[in-house]
Amino acid sequence: MCDASFSSALQERVQCLQELADFTETCQAELKDLFEALGWSPEADTHADQMDVCPYNPNHTVQRDRMEKHKSACRLRQLGYTKEEQAEMCDPSVCYENTTIPSIIMDKETMQQVILQARANVLPMGSTHAQSDYSTDAPDVPHNHKRALCDLTAADRLALYDHVIQEANQQSARRQPNNEDLYVDLVAKLKRDDDQSEPKSHLEVLAEMRDYRRRRQSYRAKNVHITKKSYTEVIRDVIDVHSGELARVWQEEKEESKASQQSSHRHASETDRSASVESRDSRISSRNEQGRKRHRKRSRERENKSKSKRDSHSPGVKRHHKKKKKHKS
């Protein structure tokens, strides 16, 4: 019974292997037809780019030729820099290629040593910063101005600045630039005999080329308005130009003063006119006031006359007058 079950299981496995083999052959045939249609080679490319794992994030697998760029970006991302801050950053090493400008590379260990050294050199009296102003644990090297202000204290920044200046001065002193060309007597070199067997220097060749260009007809033709004139004529032209410029400035100042005088005269006339108008208005108002007074006075006089006439024609008044006459008699 056991042998029968074992043989049946073995036959099933053999059948499965046969089906897998048939399926594999079918897939290989299809891939071969596809490669032939596309013109590709089914052989693996031995020169293909190899993949490496990022040291900052093991989940990142990058091609070997792009690993340096990815490491710099991934490191900044691990330090907390955003994509916008990374886009604003630039590599300053490009500015120092093929130049004699001293450059200093600052890493975390160097920065920490500089800060600790500056902290140890603080004097108890007369120092700008105290020991408590320096950082005990130096952070990572800041890659922008914002991080430098947030992560480093003023004392740390001053110590790093002094260190960079000192290193730059030392590099400049070690280079000892060659300034011999600044002190060469060109006149003495140009007066050498043409038969001298020594080869000409680079400065002599440049001087000869310069003189050759000056002797050419095209060079002299460009400056014919100067070369064909004497010194007196050239000075006369210069004086004429300056005189014309001074005359133009004087004319502009004269016109400006004339315009200012006219504006002041116009303002004065307007002021006088306004004063005369006010005086005339005051005279007219006073005249009108006097006329109104006279009119009121005449009207009162007329009213008094009419009232006296009415009183004289009334009978009670006559009897009163008669009684007065009898009493007098």
C-alpha positions in Angstrom: 0.0 0.0 0.0 2.8 2.4 0.9 4.7 1.5 -2.3 1.7 2.2 -4.4 1.1 5.6 -2.9 4.8 6.4 -3.2 4.9 5.5 -6.9 1.8 7.6 -7.6 3.3 10.6 -5.9 6.5 10.1 -7.8 4.7 10.0 -11.1 2.8 13.3 -10.2 6.1 15.0 -9.5 7.6 13.7 -12.7 4.6 15.0 -14.6 4.9 18.4 -12.9 8.6 18.6 -13.9 7.7 17.7 -17.4 5.1 20.4 -17.6 7.5 23.0 -16.1 10.1 22.0 -18.7 7.6 22.3 -21.5 6.5 25.7 -20.2 10.2 26.9 -19.9 10.9 25.8 -23.5 7.8 27.6 -24.7 8.8 30.8 -22.9 12.4 30.6 -24.3 11.0 30.2 -27.8 8.8 33.3 -27.4 11.7 35.3 -26.0 13.9 34.3 -28.8 11.3 35.4 -31.4 10.9 38.7 -29.5 14.7 39.3 -29.5 14.9 38.5 -33.2 12.0 40.9 -33.9 13.6 43.7 -31.9 17.1 43.0 -33.1 18.4 42.4 -29.6 20.8 39.8 -28.3 19.6 37.3 -25.7 23.0 37.2 -24.1 23.4 39.2 -20.9 25.4 42.4 -21.2 28.6 41.9 -19.1 29.3 45.6 -19.2 25.9 46.6 -17.7 25.9 49.1 -14.8 26.4 47.5 -11.5 24.1 48.5 -8.7 25.2 49.5 -5.2 23.4 50.0 -1.9 23.3 53.5 -0.5 25.3 53.8 2.8 22.8 56.2 4.3 19.6 54.2 3.5 19.9 50.5 2.8 16.6 50.5 1.0 18.1 52.6 -1.8 19.8 50.8 -4.7 21.5 53.0 -7.2 23.8 52.6 -10.2 27.5 52.9 -9.4 28.1 55.9 -11.7 25.3 57.8 -9.9 26.2 56.8 -6.4 28.1 60.0 -5.5 25.3 62.3 -6.5 22.8 60.1 -4.7 24.9 60.0 -1.5 25.1 63.8 -1.3 21.4 64.2 -1.8 20.5 61.3 0.6 22.9 62.7 3.3 21.3 66.1 3.1 17.9 64.5 3.3 18.9 62.5 6.4 20.1 65.8 8.0 16.7 67.4 7.5 17.2 69.6 4.5 14.1 70.0 2.3 14.1 69.7 -1.5 13.7 73.5 -1.8 16.8 74.1 0.4 18.8 71.5 -1.6 17.7 73.2 -4.9 19.2 76.5 -3.6 22.5 74.9 -2.7 25.4 74.9 -5.1 28.8 73.2 -5.1 31.4 76.0 -4.6 34.3 73.8 -5.7 33.6 74.8 -9.3 34.6 78.3 -8.6 38.1 77.3 -7.4 39.1 75.0 -10.3 42.2 76.1 -12.2 42.7 79.1 -9.9 45.2 80.1 -7.3 42.5 81.1 -4.7 43.0 79.3 -1.5 40.1 77.0 -0.4 39.4 75.3 2.9 37.2 72.2 3.3 35.5 72.0 6.7 34.3 68.7 8.0 32.6 67.9 11.4 35.7 66.7 13.1 37.7 69.8 12.1 34.9 72.1 13.1 34.6 70.4 16.5 38.4 70.7 17.1 38.4 74.4 16.1 35.5 75.2 18.5 37.1 73.2 21.4 40.5 74.9 20.8 38.9 78.3 20.8 37.0 77.5 24.0 40.2 76.3 25.7 42.0 79.5 24.7 39.5 81.8 26.3 41.1 84.1 28.8 39.3 84.7 32.2 39.4 88.5 31.7 39.3 90.6 28.6 37.8 88.1 26.2 35.0 88.8 23.9 33.2 85.5 24.6 33.1 83.3 27.7 33.5 79.5 27.7 29.8 79.1 28.1 29.2 80.9 24.8 30.8 78.0 22.8 29.0 74.8 21.9 30.0 71.7 23.9 28.8 69.2 21.2 29.4 70.6 17.7 26.6 69.9 15.3 27.0 68.8 11.7 28.5 71.3 9.3 25.8 73.7 8.1 25.2 73.8 4.4 23.3 77.1 4.3 23.1 80.4 6.2 19.9 79.5 8.0 21.5 76.4 9.6 24.6 78.3 10.5 22.6 80.8 12.5 20.5 78.2 14.2 23.0 75.5 15.0 26.1 77.6 15.8 26.5 80.3 18.3 28.1 83.7 17.6 31.3 82.5 19.4 31.4 79.3 17.3 31.0 81.3 14.0 33.8 83.7 15.1 36.2 80.9 15.9 35.5 79.2 12.5 36.0 82.5 10.7 39.4 83.1 12.4 40.4 79.5 11.5 39.5 79.9 7.9 41.3 83.3 7.6 44.4 81.8 9.2 44.4 78.7 6.9 43.9 80.9 3.8 46.9 83.1 4.7 49.1 80.1 5.3 48.2 78.7 1.9 48.8 82.0 0.2 52.2 82.3 1.9 53.2 78.7 0.8 52.4 79.3 -2.8 54.9 82.3 -3.2 53.6 83.6 -6.6 56.2 84.5 -9.2 56.2 88.2 -9.7 59.4 88.5 -11.7 57.6 89.7 -14.8 56.5 92.8 -12.8 60.1 93.9 -12.3 61.6 93.2 -15.7 63.4 96.1 -17.4 61.7 95.9 -20.8 63.6 98.8 -22.2 66.9 97.0 -21.5 65.7 93.8 -23.0 64.4 95.6 -26.2 67.8 97.3 -26.6 69.6 94.0 -27.1 71.5 93.3 -30.3 69.5 91.5 -32.9 72.5 89.2 -33.4 72.3 87.9 -30.0 71.9 84.1 -30.0 69.7 83.9 -26.9 66.0 83.0 -27.6 63.6 85.8 -27.0 61.4 85.7 -24.0 57.6 85.8 -24.1 57.5 89.5 -23.1 59.8 90.4 -25.9 57.7 88.6 -28.4 54.6 90.4 -27.2 56.4 93.8 -27.3 57.5 93.1 -30.9 53.9 92.1 -31.9 52.6 95.3 -30.3 55.1 97.5 -32.2 54.3 95.6 -35.4 50.6 96.3 -35.1 51.3 100.0 -34.4 53.4 100.3 -37.5 50.7 98.9 -39.7 48.9 101.3 -42.1 45.5 100.2 -40.8 46.3 101.2 -37.3 47.7 104.6 -38.3 44.7 105.2 -40.5 42.3 104.7 -37.6 44.0 107.5 -35.7 44.7 109.9 -38.6 42.6 112.7 -37.0 45.2 112.8 -34.1 48.4 111.7 -35.8 48.1 114.4 -38.5 47.7 117.2 -36.0 50.2 119.0 -34.0 50.2 119.3 -30.2 48.8 122.9 -30.4 46.0 121.8 -32.6 45.0 119.0 -30.4 45.0 121.2 -27.3 43.0 123.8 -29.2 40.4 121.2 -30.1 40.2 120.1 -26.4 39.8 123.7 -25.3 37.0 124.2 -27.9 35.2 121.2 -26.6 35.4 122.3 -23.0 34.4 125.9 -23.9 31.3 124.7 -25.8 30.3 122.5 -22.9 30.8 125.5 -20.4 28.8 127.8 -22.7 26.0 125.2 -22.8 25.9 124.9 -19.0 26.0 128.7 -18.7 23.1 129.1 -21.1 21.1 126.5 -19.2 21.7 128.3 -15.9 20.7 131.6 -17.5 17.5 130.2 -18.8 16.7 128.7 -15.4 17.4 132.0 -13.6 15.2 133.8 -16.1 12.4 131.4 -15.6 12.6 131.7 -11.8 12.5 135.5 -12.1 9.4 135.3 -14.3 7.7 133.0 -11.9 8.5 135.3 -8.9 7.3 138.4 -10.8 4.1 136.6 -11.8 3.6 135.6 -8.1 4.1 139.2 -7.0 1.6 140.5 -9.6 -0.9 138.0 -8.5 -0.4 139.0 -4.9 -0.8 142.8 -5.7 -3.9 142.0 -7.8 -5.5 140.1 -4.9 -4.7 143.0 -2.5 -6.3 145.5 -4.8 -9.3 143.4 -5.2 -9.7 143.1 -1.5 -9.3 146.8 -0.9 -11.9 147.5 -3.6 -14.3 145.0 -2.1 -13.8 146.7 1.3 -14.5 150.1 -0.2 -17.7 148.9 -1.9 -18.9 147.2 1.3 -18.3 150.4 3.4 -20.1 152.5 0.8 -23.0 150.1 0.8 -23.1 150.2 4.6 -23.2 154.0 4.6 -26.0 154.0 2.0 -28.0 151.7 4.1 -27.5 153.9 7.2 -28.6 157.0 5.3 -31.7 155.2 3.9 -32.7 154.1 7.4 -32.2 157.7 8.7 -34.4 159.2 6.0 -37.1 156.6 6.5 -37.2 157.4 10.3 -37.4 161.1 9.5 -40.3 160.5 7.1 -42.1 158.4 9.7 -41.7 161.1 12.4 -43.0 163.8 10.1 -46.1 161.8 9.1 -46.8 161.0 12.8 -46.5 164.6 13.8 -49.0 165.6 11.1 -51.5 163.0 12.2 -51.3 164.3 15.7 -51.9 167.9 14.7 -55.1 167.1 12.8 -56.8 165.1 15.6 -59.6 167.1 17.8 -58.3 166.1 21.2 -55.1 167.8 20.4 -57.0 171.1 19.5 -59.0 171.2 22.8 -55.8 170.6 24.6 -54.2 173.6 22.8 -57.2 175.8 23.6 -57.2 174.9 27.3 -53.6 175.9 27.4 -54.3 179.3 25.8 -57.1 180.0 28.3 -55.0 179.1 31.2 -52.3 181.4 29.9 -54.7 184.3 29.6 
